[in-house]
Amino acid sequence: MPKKDLYIRAYKIMFAEYPDVVNVKEVSRMLGIGRDKVYKLVKTGEIPKIPCTRSIKVPKANVIEYILRCI
């Protein structure tokens, strides 16, 4: 299966109850990790954030991509 198809299928299935853009608290719940770890992942660029806001907002697609890279 091509990588693009995998991402599309994962996006439709994973975290369907979450909005398309999530905050740190929601990322923490999605990944089952603490907020400090989420801040570290965002700071290092492992999970890219949306740069246009003062608060940290992350596209749900970036969280799914991070998970797929880890498996």
CHARMM-style PDB file with segment names, atoms N, HN, CA, C and O in Angstrom:
ATOM      1  N   MET     1       0.851  -1.180   0.000  1.00  0.00      PROA
ATOM      2  CA  MET     1       0.000   0.000   0.000  1.00  0.00      PROA
ATOM      3  C   MET     1       0.896   1.243   0.000  1.00  0.00      PROA
ATOM      4  O   MET     1       1.808   1.345   0.821  1.00  0.00      PROA
ATOM      5  N   PRO     2       0.648   2.174  -0.902  1.00  0.00      PROA
ATOM      6  CA  PRO     2       1.443   3.417  -0.920  1.00  0.00      PROA
ATOM      7  C   PRO     2       1.276   4.200   0.380  1.00  0.00      PROA
ATOM      8  O   PRO     2       0.228   4.163   1.025  1.00  0.00      PROA
ATOM      9  N   LYS     3       2.339   4.907   0.740  1.00  0.00      PROA
ATOM     10  HN  LYS     3       3.190   4.937   0.216  1.00  0.00      PROA
ATOM     11  CA  LYS     3       2.356   5.650   2.003  1.00  0.00      PROA
ATOM     12  C   LYS     3       1.218   6.662   2.085  1.00  0.00      PROA
ATOM     13  O   LYS     3       0.608   6.827   3.141  1.00  0.00      PROA
ATOM     14  N   LYS     4       0.931   7.341   0.977  1.00  0.00      PROA
ATOM     15  HN  LYS     4       1.427   7.208   0.119  1.00  0.00      PROA
ATOM     16  CA  LYS     4      -0.136   8.341   0.966  1.00  0.00      PROA
ATOM     17  C   LYS     4      -1.489   7.714   1.295  1.00  0.00      PROA
ATOM     18  O   LYS     4      -2.280   8.286   2.045  1.00  0.00      PROA
ATOM     19  N   ASP     5      -1.746   6.538   0.732  1.00  0.00      PROA
ATOM     20  HN  ASP     5      -1.104   6.073   0.123  1.00  0.00      PROA
ATOM     21  CA  ASP     5      -3.003   5.845   1.025  1.00  0.00      PROA
ATOM     22  C   ASP     5      -3.100   5.446   2.490  1.00  0.00      PROA
ATOM     23  O   ASP     5      -4.171   5.504   3.094  1.00  0.00      PROA
ATOM     24  N   LEU     6      -1.959   5.039   3.055  1.00  0.00      PROA
ATOM     25  HN  LEU     6      -1.089   4.992   2.564  1.00  0.00      PROA
ATOM     26  CA  LEU     6      -1.932   4.682   4.477  1.00  0.00      PROA
ATOM     27  C   LEU     6      -2.306   5.880   5.341  1.00  0.00      PROA
ATOM     28  O   LEU     6      -3.100   5.750   6.273  1.00  0.00      PROA
ATOM     29  N   TYR     7      -1.737   7.047   5.037  1.00  0.00      PROA
ATOM     30  HN  TYR     7      -1.092   7.153   4.280  1.00  0.00      PROA
ATOM     31  CA  TYR     7      -2.048   8.258   5.794  1.00  0.00      PROA
ATOM     32  C   TYR     7      -3.519   8.643   5.662  1.00  0.00      PROA
ATOM     33  O   TYR     7      -4.150   9.047   6.639  1.00  0.00      PROA
ATOM     34  N   ILE     8      -4.050   8.520   4.475  1.00  0.00      PROA
ATOM     35  HN  ILE     8      -3.537   8.193   3.682  1.00  0.00      PROA
ATOM     36  CA  ILE     8      -5.462   8.874   4.247  1.00  0.00      PROA
ATOM     37  C   ILE     8      -6.369   7.932   5.029  1.00  0.00      PROA
ATOM     38  O   ILE     8      -7.318   8.383   5.671  1.00  0.00      PROA
ATOM     39  N   ARG     9      -6.096   6.644   4.986  1.00  0.00      PROA
ATOM     40  HN  ARG     9      -5.326   6.277   4.465  1.00  0.00      PROA
ATOM     41  CA  ARG     9      -6.919   5.677   5.724  1.00  0.00      PROA
ATOM     42  C   ARG     9      -6.796   5.895   7.231  1.00  0.00      PROA
ATOM     43  O   ARG     9      -7.788   5.830   7.957  1.00  0.00      PROA
ATOM     44  N   ALA    10      -5.579   6.154   7.694  1.00  0.00      PROA
ATOM     45  HN  ALA    10      -4.773   6.207   7.105  1.00  0.00      PROA
ATOM     46  CA  ALA    10      -5.367   6.379   9.131  1.00  0.00      PROA
ATOM     47  C   ALA    10      -6.103   7.628   9.584  1.00  0.00      PROA
ATOM     48  O   ALA    10      -6.690   7.645  10.666  1.00  0.00      PROA
ATOM     49  N   TYR    11      -6.078   8.684   8.759  1.00  0.00      PROA
ATOM     50  HN  TYR    11      -5.601   8.670   7.880  1.00  0.00      PROA
ATOM     51  CA  TYR    11      -6.735   9.936   9.136  1.00  0.00      PROA
ATOM     52  C   TYR    11      -8.239   9.743   9.293  1.00  0.00      PROA
ATOM     53  O   TYR    11      -8.855  10.341  10.176  1.00  0.00      PROA
ATOM     54  N   LYS    12      -8.824   8.922   8.453  1.00  0.00      PROA
ATOM     55  HN  LYS    12      -8.324   8.437   7.735  1.00  0.00      PROA
ATOM     56  CA  LYS    12     -10.270   8.689   8.516  1.00  0.00      PROA
ATOM     57  C   LYS    12     -10.663   7.862   9.735  1.00  0.00      PROA
ATOM     58  O   LYS    12     -11.783   7.977  10.233  1.00  0.00      PROA
ATOM     59  N   ILE    13      -9.735   7.024  10.216  1.00  0.00      PROA
ATOM     60  HN  ILE    13      -8.825   6.931   9.811  1.00  0.00      PROA
ATOM     61  CA  ILE    13     -10.051   6.103  11.311  1.00  0.00      PROA
ATOM     62  C   ILE    13      -9.595   6.620  12.670  1.00  0.00      PROA
ATOM     63  O   ILE    13     -10.359   6.590  13.635  1.00  0.00      PROA
ATOM     64  N   MET    14      -8.357   7.093  12.749  1.00  0.00      PROA
ATOM     65  HN  MET    14      -7.737   7.117  11.965  1.00  0.00      PROA
ATOM     66  CA  MET    14      -7.755   7.443  14.032  1.00  0.00      PROA
ATOM     67  C   MET    14      -8.271   8.782  14.562  1.00  0.00      PROA
ATOM     68  O   MET    14      -8.349   9.763  13.822  1.00  0.00      PROA
ATOM     69  N   PHE    15      -8.610   8.809  15.802  1.00  0.00      PROA
ATOM     70  HN  PHE    15      -8.547   8.012  16.403  1.00  0.00      PROA
ATOM     71  CA  PHE    15      -8.989  10.032  16.506  1.00  0.00      PROA
ATOM     72  C   PHE    15     -10.134  10.782  15.822  1.00  0.00      PROA
ATOM     73  O   PHE    15     -10.119  12.010  15.742  1.00  0.00      PROA
ATOM     74  N   ALA    16     -11.108  10.047  15.338  1.00  0.00      PROA
ATOM     75  HN  ALA    16     -11.120   9.049  15.403  1.00  0.00      PROA
ATOM     76  CA  ALA    16     -12.242  10.658  14.634  1.00  0.00      PROA
ATOM     77  C   ALA    16     -13.014  11.617  15.541  1.00  0.00      PROA
ATOM     78  O   ALA    16     -13.661  12.546  15.057  1.00  0.00      PROA
ATOM     79  N   GLU    17     -12.946  11.393  16.855  1.00  0.00      PROA
ATOM     80  HN  GLU    17     -12.421  10.638  17.249  1.00  0.00      PROA
ATOM     81  CA  GLU    17     -13.698  12.242  17.790  1.00  0.00      PROA
ATOM     82  C   GLU    17     -13.005  13.568  18.077  1.00  0.00      PROA
ATOM     83  O   GLU    17     -13.582  14.436  18.732  1.00  0.00      PROA
ATOM     84  N   TYR    18     -11.777  13.736  17.595  1.00  0.00      PROA
ATOM     85  HN  TYR    18     -11.309  13.031  17.063  1.00  0.00      PROA
ATOM     86  CA  TYR    18     -11.036  14.981  17.824  1.00  0.00      PROA
ATOM     87  C   TYR    18     -11.192  15.925  16.635  1.00  0.00      PROA
ATOM     88  O   TYR    18     -11.391  15.473  15.507  1.00  0.00      PROA
ATOM     89  N   PRO    19     -11.103  17.241  16.879  1.00  0.00      PROA
ATOM     90  CA  PRO    19     -11.163  18.205  15.769  1.00  0.00      PROA
ATOM     91  C   PRO    19      -9.888  18.124  14.919  1.00  0.00      PROA
ATOM     92  O   PRO    19      -8.921  17.466  15.304  1.00  0.00      PROA
ATOM     93  N   ASP    20      -9.894  18.787  13.779  1.00  0.00      PROA
ATOM     94  HN  ASP    20     -10.679  19.321  13.467  1.00  0.00      PROA
ATOM     95  CA  ASP    20      -8.749  18.757  12.870  1.00  0.00      PROA
ATOM     96  C   ASP    20      -7.518  19.448  13.441  1.00  0.00      PROA
ATOM     97  O   ASP    20      -6.394  19.122  13.059  1.00  0.00      PROA
ATOM     98  N   VAL    21      -7.715  20.392  14.345  1.00  0.00      PROA
ATOM     99  HN  VAL    21      -8.628  20.657  14.655  1.00  0.00      PROA
ATOM    100  CA  VAL    21      -6.610  21.090  15.012  1.00  0.00      PROA
ATOM    101  C   VAL    21      -6.800  20.912  16.514  1.00  0.00      PROA
ATOM    102  O   VAL    21      -7.866  21.202  17.057  1.00  0.00      PROA
ATOM    103  N   VAL    22      -5.740  20.425  17.180  1.00  0.00      PROA
ATOM    104  HN  VAL    22      -4.874  20.189  16.739  1.00  0.00      PROA
ATOM    105  CA  VAL    22      -5.841  20.115  18.608  1.00  0.00      PROA
ATOM    106  C   VAL    22      -4.822  20.918  19.412  1.00  0.00      PROA
ATOM    107  O   VAL    22      -3.848  21.438  18.867  1.00  0.00      PROA
ATOM    108  N   ASN    23      -5.067  21.008  20.711  1.00  0.00      PROA
ATOM    109  HN  ASN    23      -5.858  20.585  21.153  1.00  0.00      PROA
ATOM    110  CA  ASN    23      -4.139  21.717  21.596  1.00  0.00      PROA
ATOM    111  C   ASN    23      -3.264  20.694  22.335  1.00  0.00      PROA
ATOM    112  O   ASN    23      -3.396  19.489  22.123  1.00  0.00      PROA
ATOM    113  N   VAL    24      -2.389  21.176  23.185  1.00  0.00      PROA
ATOM    114  HN  VAL    24      -2.281  22.155  23.358  1.00  0.00      PROA
ATOM    115  CA  VAL    24      -1.436  20.310  23.894  1.00  0.00      PROA
ATOM    116  C   VAL    24      -2.154  19.280  24.758  1.00  0.00      PROA
ATOM    117  O   VAL    24      -1.758  18.115  24.792  1.00  0.00      PROA
ATOM    118  N   LYS    25      -3.189  19.695  25.446  1.00  0.00      PROA
ATOM    119  HN  LYS    25      -3.511  20.641  25.419  1.00  0.00      PROA
ATOM    120  CA  LYS    25      -3.931  18.776  26.313  1.00  0.00      PROA
ATOM    121  C   LYS    25      -4.528  17.625  25.498  1.00  0.00      PROA
ATOM    122  O   LYS    25      -4.492  16.470  25.923  1.00  0.00      PROA
ATOM    123  N   GLU    26      -5.070  17.949  24.335  1.00  0.00      PROA
ATOM    124  HN  GLU    26      -5.099  18.887  23.990  1.00  0.00      PROA
ATOM    125  CA  GLU    26      -5.659  16.910  23.489  1.00  0.00      PROA
ATOM    126  C   GLU    26      -4.586  15.989  22.904  1.00  0.00      PROA
ATOM    127  O   GLU    26      -4.791  14.778  22.822  1.00  0.00      PROA
ATOM    128  N   VAL    27      -3.450  16.549  22.499  1.00  0.00      PROA
ATOM    129  HN  VAL    27      -3.283  17.533  22.566  1.00  0.00      PROA
ATOM    130  CA  VAL    27      -2.343  15.721  21.998  1.00  0.00      PROA
ATOM    131  C   VAL    27      -1.886  14.771  23.102  1.00  0.00      PROA
ATOM    132  O   VAL    27      -1.610  13.599  22.846  1.00  0.00      PROA
ATOM    133  N   SER    28      -1.808  15.275  24.315  1.00  0.00      PROA
ATOM    134  HN  SER    28      -2.032  16.226  24.524  1.00  0.00      PROA
ATOM    135  CA  SER    28      -1.418  14.461  25.459  1.00  0.00      PROA
ATOM    136  C   SER    28      -2.354  13.270  25.633  1.00  0.00      PROA
ATOM    137  O   SER    28      -1.905  12.147  25.863  1.00  0.00      PROA
ATOM    138  N   ARG    29      -3.643  13.518  25.524  1.00  0.00      PROA
ATOM    139  HN  ARG    29      -4.008  14.430  25.338  1.00  0.00      PROA
ATOM    140  CA  ARG    29      -4.627  12.438  25.646  1.00  0.00      PROA
ATOM    141  C   ARG    29      -4.536  11.468  24.471  1.00  0.00      PROA
ATOM    142  O   ARG    29      -4.640  10.255  24.650  1.00  0.00      PROA
ATOM    143  N   MET    30      -4.342  12.010  23.274  1.00  0.00      PROA
ATOM    144  HN  MET    30      -4.258  12.995  23.129  1.00  0.00      PROA
ATOM    145  CA  MET    30      -4.271  11.165  22.078  1.00  0.00      PROA
ATOM    146  C   MET    30      -3.096  10.188  22.159  1.00  0.00      PROA
ATOM    147  O   MET    30      -3.225   9.020  21.792  1.00  0.00      PROA
ATOM    148  N   LEU    31      -1.964  10.672  22.639  1.00  0.00      PROA
ATOM    149  HN  LEU    31      -1.860  11.621  22.938  1.00  0.00      PROA
ATOM    150  CA  LEU    31      -0.757   9.851  22.665  1.00  0.00      PROA
ATOM    151  C   LEU    31      -0.549   9.125  23.995  1.00  0.00      PROA
ATOM    152  O   LEU    31       0.288   8.227  24.089  1.00  0.00      PROA
ATOM    153  N   GLY    32      -1.299   9.509  25.007  1.00  0.00      PROA
ATOM    154  HN  GLY    32      -1.979  10.238  24.930  1.00  0.00      PROA
ATOM    155  CA  GLY    32      -1.147   8.873  26.315  1.00  0.00      PROA
ATOM    156  C   GLY    32       0.166   9.242  26.981  1.00  0.00      PROA
ATOM    157  O   GLY    32       0.779   8.419  27.662  1.00  0.00      PROA
ATOM    158  N   ILE    33       0.598  10.485  26.783  1.00  0.00      PROA
ATOM    159  HN  ILE    33       0.101  11.153  26.231  1.00  0.00      PROA
ATOM    160  CA  ILE    33       1.838  10.970  27.381  1.00  0.00      PROA
ATOM    161  C   ILE    33       1.553  12.263  28.138  1.00  0.00      PROA
ATOM    162  O   ILE    33       0.473  12.839  28.005  1.00  0.00      PROA
ATOM    163  N   GLY    34       2.504  12.710  28.919  1.00  0.00      PROA
ATOM    164  HN  GLY    34       3.382  12.243  29.027  1.00  0.00      PROA
ATOM    165  CA  GLY    34       2.333  13.939  29.689  1.00  0.00      PROA
ATOM    166  C   GLY    34       2.496  15.183  28.834  1.00  0.00      PROA
ATOM    167  O   GLY    34       3.034  15.139  27.727  1.00  0.00      PROA
ATOM    168  N   ARG    35       2.015  16.299  29.380  1.00  0.00      PROA
ATOM    169  HN  ARG    35       1.578  16.335  30.278  1.00  0.00      PROA
ATOM    170  CA  ARG    35       2.100  17.573  28.651  1.00  0.00      PROA
ATOM    171  C   ARG    35       3.541  18.000  28.417  1.00  0.00      PROA
ATOM    172  O   ARG    35       3.859  18.558  27.367  1.00  0.00      PROA
ATOM    173  N   ASP    36       4.417  17.742  29.384  1.00  0.00      PROA
ATOM    174  HN  ASP    36       4.160  17.288  30.237  1.00  0.00      PROA
ATOM    175  CA  ASP    36       5.828  18.115  29.209  1.00  0.00      PROA
ATOM    176  C   ASP    36       6.439  17.409  28.007  1.00  0.00      PROA
ATOM    177  O   ASP    36       7.207  18.009  27.256  1.00  0.00      PROA
ATOM    178  N   LYS    37       6.103  16.146  27.823  1.00  0.00      PROA
ATOM    179  HN  LYS    37       5.478  15.658  28.433  1.00  0.00      PROA
ATOM    180  CA  LYS    37       6.611  15.389  26.671  1.00  0.00      PROA
ATOM    181  C   LYS    37       6.053  15.962  25.369  1.00  0.00      PROA
ATOM    182  O   LYS    37       6.764  16.022  24.365  1.00  0.00      PROA
ATOM    183  N   VAL    38       4.798  16.380  25.377  1.00  0.00      PROA
ATOM    184  HN  VAL    38       4.221  16.332  26.193  1.00  0.00      PROA
ATOM    185  CA  VAL    38       4.204  16.990  24.178  1.00  0.00      PROA
ATOM    186  C   VAL    38       4.944  18.285  23.844  1.00  0.00      PROA
ATOM    187  O   VAL    38       5.287  18.523  22.685  1.00  0.00      PROA
ATOM    188  N   TYR    39       5.190  19.115  24.847  1.00  0.00      PROA
ATOM    189  HN  TYR    39       4.911  18.921  25.787  1.00  0.00      PROA
ATOM    190  CA  TYR    39       5.932  20.359  24.612  1.00  0.00      PROA
ATOM    191  C   TYR    39       7.313  20.059  24.034  1.00  0.00      PROA
ATOM    192  O   TYR    39       7.779  20.773  23.147  1.00  0.00      PROA
ATOM    193  N   LYS    40       7.974  19.009  24.529  1.00  0.00      PROA
ATOM    194  HN  LYS    40       7.596  18.428  25.250  1.00  0.00      PROA
ATOM    195  CA  LYS    40       9.295  18.640  24.026  1.00  0.00      PROA
ATOM    196  C   LYS    40       9.215  18.189  22.565  1.00  0.00      PROA
ATOM    197  O   LYS    40      10.052  18.575  21.749  1.00  0.00      PROA
ATOM    198  N   LEU    41       8.215  17.377  22.237  1.00  0.00      PROA
ATOM    199  HN  LEU    41       7.536  17.063  22.900  1.00  0.00      PROA
ATOM    200  CA  LEU    41       8.047  16.909  20.861  1.00  0.00      PROA
ATOM    201  C   LEU    41       7.780  18.071  19.905  1.00  0.00      PROA
ATOM    202  O   LEU    41       8.272  18.078  18.777  1.00  0.00      PROA
ATOM    203  N   VAL    42       7.006  19.043  20.357  1.00  0.00      PROA
ATOM    204  HN  VAL    42       6.607  19.037  21.273  1.00  0.00      PROA
ATOM    205  CA  VAL    42       6.718  20.216  19.526  1.00  0.00      PROA
ATOM    206  C   VAL    42       7.971  21.084  19.390  1.00  0.00      PROA
ATOM    207  O   VAL    42       8.285  21.562  18.300  1.00  0.00      PROA
ATOM    208  N   LYS    43       8.683  21.283  20.498  1.00  0.00      PROA
ATOM    209  HN  LYS    43       8.428  20.895  21.383  1.00  0.00      PROA
ATOM    210  CA  LYS    43       9.877  22.132  20.482  1.00  0.00      PROA
ATOM    211  C   LYS    43      10.960  21.570  19.559  1.00  0.00      PROA
ATOM    212  O   LYS    43      11.634  22.327  18.861  1.00  0.00      PROA
ATOM    213  N   THR    44      11.128  20.242  19.555  1.00  0.00      PROA
ATOM    214  HN  THR    44      10.579  19.627  20.122  1.00  0.00      PROA
ATOM    215  CA  THR    44      12.140  19.620  18.709  1.00  0.00      PROA
ATOM    216  C   THR    44      11.676  19.464  17.264  1.00  0.00      PROA
ATOM    217  O   THR    44      12.469  19.119  16.388  1.00  0.00      PROA
ATOM    218  N   GLY    45      10.393  19.719  17.014  1.00  0.00      PROA
ATOM    219  HN  GLY    45       9.748  19.999  17.726  1.00  0.00      PROA
ATOM    220  CA  GLY    45       9.873  19.615  15.654  1.00  0.00      PROA
ATOM    221  C   GLY    45       9.426  18.221  15.263  1.00  0.00      PROA
ATOM    222  O   GLY    45       9.056  17.992  14.112  1.00  0.00      PROA
ATOM    223  N   GLU    46       9.455  17.277  16.210  1.00  0.00      PROA
ATOM    224  HN  GLU    46       9.757  17.464  17.145  1.00  0.00      PROA
ATOM    225  CA  GLU    46       8.989  15.925  15.895  1.00  0.00      PROA
ATOM    226  C   GLU    46       7.501  15.925  15.578  1.00  0.00      PROA
ATOM    227  O   GLU    46       7.034  15.143  14.750  1.00  0.00      PROA
ATOM    228  N   ILE    47       6.764  16.803  16.240  1.00  0.00      PROA
ATOM    229  HN  ILE    47       7.144  17.437  16.913  1.00  0.00      PROA
ATOM    230  CA  ILE    47       5.361  17.038  15.897  1.00  0.00      PROA
ATOM    231  C   ILE    47       5.261  18.523  15.546  1.00  0.00      PROA
ATOM    232  O   ILE    47       5.302  19.373  16.435  1.00  0.00      PROA
ATOM    233  N   PRO    48       5.132  18.836  14.262  1.00  0.00      PROA
ATOM    234  CA  PRO    48       5.059  20.244  13.857  1.00  0.00      PROA
ATOM    235  C   PRO    48       3.774  20.916  14.348  1.00  0.00      PROA
ATOM    236  O   PRO    48       2.707  20.302  14.379  1.00  0.00      PROA
ATOM    237  N   LYS    49       3.899  22.177  14.728  1.00  0.00      PROA
ATOM    238  HN  LYS    49       4.765  22.676  14.703  1.00  0.00      PROA
ATOM    239  CA  LYS    49       2.759  22.950  15.196  1.00  0.00      PROA
ATOM    240  C   LYS    49       2.372  23.975  14.139  1.00  0.00      PROA
ATOM    241  O   LYS    49       3.085  24.165  13.154  1.00  0.00      PROA
ATOM    242  N   ILE    50       1.255  24.622  14.347  1.00  0.00      PROA
ATOM    243  HN  ILE    50       0.675  24.468  15.147  1.00  0.00      PROA
ATOM    244  CA  ILE    50       0.834  25.721  13.484  1.00  0.00      PROA
ATOM    245  C   ILE    50       1.523  26.975  14.010  1.00  0.00      PROA
ATOM    246  O   ILE    50       1.303  27.347  15.163  1.00  0.00      PROA
ATOM    247  N   PRO    51       2.341  27.631  13.212  1.00  0.00      PROA
ATOM    248  CA  PRO    51       3.169  28.733  13.703  1.00  0.00      PROA
ATOM    249  C   PRO    51       2.473  30.077  13.857  1.00  0.00      PROA
ATOM    250  O   PRO    51       3.102  31.035  14.308  1.00  0.00      PROA
ATOM    251  N   CYS    52       1.221  30.180  13.505  1.00  0.00      PROA
ATOM    252  HN  CYS    52       0.710  29.402  13.138  1.00  0.00      PROA
ATOM    253  CA  CYS    52       0.603  31.500  13.462  1.00  0.00      PROA
ATOM    254  C   CYS    52      -0.118  31.909  14.747  1.00  0.00      PROA
ATOM    255  O   CYS    52      -0.706  32.989  14.804  1.00  0.00      PROA
ATOM    256  N   THR    53      -0.080  31.077  15.759  1.00  0.00      PROA
ATOM    257  HN  THR    53       0.398  30.199  15.713  1.00  0.00      PROA
ATOM    258  CA  THR    53      -0.772  31.436  16.999  1.00  0.00      PROA
ATOM    259  C   THR    53       0.209  31.420  18.166  1.00  0.00      PROA
ATOM    260  O   THR    53       1.249  30.764  18.117  1.00  0.00      PROA
ATOM    261  N   ARG    54      -0.142  32.147  19.200  1.00  0.00      PROA
ATOM    262  HN  ARG    54      -0.987  32.680  19.239  1.00  0.00      PROA
ATOM    263  CA  ARG    54       0.715  32.172  20.385  1.00  0.00      PROA
ATOM    264  C   ARG    54       0.586  30.875  21.181  1.00  0.00      PROA
ATOM    265  O   ARG    54       1.571  30.368  21.719  1.00  0.00      PROA
ATOM    266  N   SER    55      -0.623  30.347  21.252  1.00  0.00      PROA
ATOM    267  HN  SER    55      -1.423  30.759  20.815  1.00  0.00      PROA
ATOM    268  CA  SER    55      -0.799  29.055  21.902  1.00  0.00      PROA
ATOM    269  C   SER    55      -0.429  27.957  20.902  1.00  0.00      PROA
ATOM    270  O   SER    55      -0.444  28.174  19.690  1.00  0.00      PROA
ATOM    271  N   ILE    56      -0.107  26.804  21.418  1.00  0.00      PROA
ATOM    272  HN  ILE    56      -0.095  26.628  22.402  1.00  0.00      PROA
ATOM    273  CA  ILE    56       0.330  25.712  20.553  1.00  0.00      PROA
ATOM    274  C   ILE    56      -0.889  24.977  20.016  1.00  0.00      PROA
ATOM    275  O   ILE    56      -1.704  24.444  20.769  1.00  0.00      PROA
ATOM    276  N   LYS    57      -0.987  24.967  18.709  1.00  0.00      PROA
ATOM    277  HN  LYS    57      -0.325  25.400  18.097  1.00  0.00      PROA
ATOM    278  CA  LYS    57      -2.038  24.235  18.006  1.00  0.00      PROA
ATOM    279  C   LYS    57      -1.355  23.282  17.047  1.00  0.00      PROA
ATOM    280  O   LYS    57      -0.407  23.651  16.353  1.00  0.00      PROA
ATOM    281  N   VAL    58      -1.845  22.053  17.014  1.00  0.00      PROA
ATOM    282  HN  VAL    58      -2.615  21.754  17.578  1.00  0.00      PROA
ATOM    283  CA  VAL    58      -1.234  21.017  16.190  1.00  0.00      PROA
ATOM    284  C   VAL    58      -2.309  20.398  15.299  1.00  0.00      PROA
ATOM    285  O   VAL    58      -3.365  19.998  15.788  1.00  0.00      PROA
ATOM    286  N   PRO    59      -2.045  20.318  13.995  1.00  0.00      PROA
ATOM    287  CA  PRO    59      -2.986  19.604  13.135  1.00  0.00      PROA
ATOM    288  C   PRO    59      -3.051  18.126  13.532  1.00  0.00      PROA
ATOM    289  O   PRO    59      -2.025  17.497  13.791  1.00  0.00      PROA
ATOM    290  N   LYS    60      -4.249  17.593  13.575  1.00  0.00      PROA
ATOM    291  HN  LYS    60      -5.082  18.104  13.364  1.00  0.00      PROA
ATOM    292  CA  LYS    60      -4.425  16.188  13.931  1.00  0.00      PROA
ATOM    293  C   LYS    60      -3.622  15.293  12.982  1.00  0.00      PROA
ATOM    294  O   LYS    60      -3.126  14.244  13.394  1.00  0.00      PROA
ATOM    295  N   ALA    61      -3.495  15.692  11.739  1.00  0.00      PROA
ATOM    296  HN  ALA    61      -3.898  16.544  11.404  1.00  0.00      PROA
ATOM    297  CA  ALA    61      -2.725  14.916  10.760  1.00  0.00      PROA
ATOM    298  C   ALA    61      -1.266  14.780  11.189  1.00  0.00      PROA
ATOM    299  O   ALA    61      -0.647  13.747  10.932  1.00  0.00      PROA
ATOM    300  N   ASN    62      -0.706  15.801  11.837  1.00  0.00      PROA
ATOM    301  HN  ASN    62      -1.208  16.640  12.046  1.00  0.00      PROA
ATOM    302  CA  ASN    62       0.681  15.731  12.298  1.00  0.00      PROA
ATOM    303  C   ASN    62       0.838  14.724  13.434  1.00  0.00      PROA
ATOM    304  O   ASN    62       1.864  14.051  13.531  1.00  0.00      PROA
ATOM    305  N   VAL    63      -0.161  14.620  14.281  1.00  0.00      PROA
ATOM    306  HN  VAL    63      -0.995  15.166  14.203  1.00  0.00      PROA
ATOM    307  CA  VAL    63      -0.120  13.631  15.369  1.00  0.00      PROA
ATOM    308  C   VAL    63      -0.185  12.224  14.781  1.00  0.00      PROA
ATOM    309  O   VAL    63       0.555  11.338  15.208  1.00  0.00      PROA
ATOM    310  N   ILE    64      -1.054  12.019  13.816  1.00  0.00      PROA
ATOM    311  HN  ILE    64      -1.655  12.739  13.470  1.00  0.00      PROA
ATOM    312  CA  ILE    64      -1.186  10.706  13.176  1.00  0.00      PROA
ATOM    313  C   ILE    64       0.100  10.349  12.438  1.00  0.00      PROA
ATOM    314  O   ILE    64       0.553   9.205  12.500  1.00  0.00      PROA
ATOM    315  N   GLU    65       0.687  11.311  11.747  1.00  0.00      PROA
ATOM    316  HN  GLU    65       0.320  12.239  11.696  1.00  0.00      PROA
ATOM    317  CA  GLU    65       1.942  11.071  11.042  1.00  0.00      PROA
ATOM    318  C   GLU    65       3.054  10.676  12.027  1.00  0.00      PROA
ATOM    319  O   GLU    65       3.851   9.782  11.743  1.00  0.00      PROA
ATOM    320  N   TYR    66       3.097  11.340  13.171  1.00  0.00      PROA
ATOM    321  HN  TYR    66       2.449  12.066  13.402  1.00  0.00      PROA
ATOM    322  CA  TYR    66       4.080  11.004  14.204  1.00  0.00      PROA
ATOM    323  C   TYR    66       3.897   9.558  14.660  1.00  0.00      PROA
ATOM    324  O   TYR    66       4.880   8.830  14.797  1.00  0.00      PROA
ATOM    325  N   ILE    67       2.679   9.140  14.893  1.00  0.00      PROA
ATOM    326  HN  ILE    67       1.881   9.732  14.782  1.00  0.00      PROA
ATOM    327  CA  ILE    67       2.403   7.776  15.329  1.00  0.00      PROA
ATOM    328  C   ILE    67       2.836   6.770  14.263  1.00  0.00      PROA
ATOM    329  O   ILE    67       3.452   5.752  14.575  1.00  0.00      PROA
ATOM    330  N   LEU    68       2.512   7.062  13.015  1.00  0.00      PROA
ATOM    331  HN  LEU    68       2.011   7.890  12.762  1.00  0.00      PROA
ATOM    332  CA  LEU    68       2.867   6.143  11.938  1.00  0.00      PROA
ATOM    333  C   LEU    68       4.382   6.052  11.743  1.00  0.00      PROA
ATOM    334  O   LEU    68       4.885   5.005  11.333  1.00  0.00      PROA
ATOM    335  N   ARG    69       5.115   7.129  12.030  1.00  0.00      PROA
ATOM    336  HN  ARG    69       4.707   7.979  12.364  1.00  0.00      PROA
ATOM    337  CA  ARG    69       6.577   7.078  11.957  1.00  0.00      PROA
ATOM    338  C   ARG    69       7.165   6.218  13.057  1.00  0.00      PROA
ATOM    339  O   ARG    69       8.234   5.630  12.890  1.00  0.00      PROA
ATOM    340  N   CYS    70       6.467   6.142  14.187  1.00  0.00      PROA
ATOM    341  HN  CYS    70       5.599   6.619  14.323  1.00  0.00      PROA
ATOM    342  CA  CYS    70       6.981   5.409  15.354  1.00  0.00      PROA
ATOM    343  C   CYS    70       6.730   3.902  15.275  1.00  0.00      PROA
ATOM    344  O   CYS    70       7.329   3.139  16.033  1.00  0.00      PROA
ATOM    345  N   ILE    71       5.867   3.473  14.385  1.00  0.00      PROA
ATOM    346  HN  ILE    71       5.380   4.093  13.770  1.00  0.00      PROA
ATOM    347  CA  ILE    71       5.585   2.026  14.323  1.00  0.00      PROA
ATOM    348  C   ILE    71       6.448   1.336  13.297  1.00  0.00      PROA
ATOM    349  OT1 ILE    71       6.341   0.124  13.115  1.00  0.00      PROA
TER     350      ILE     71
END
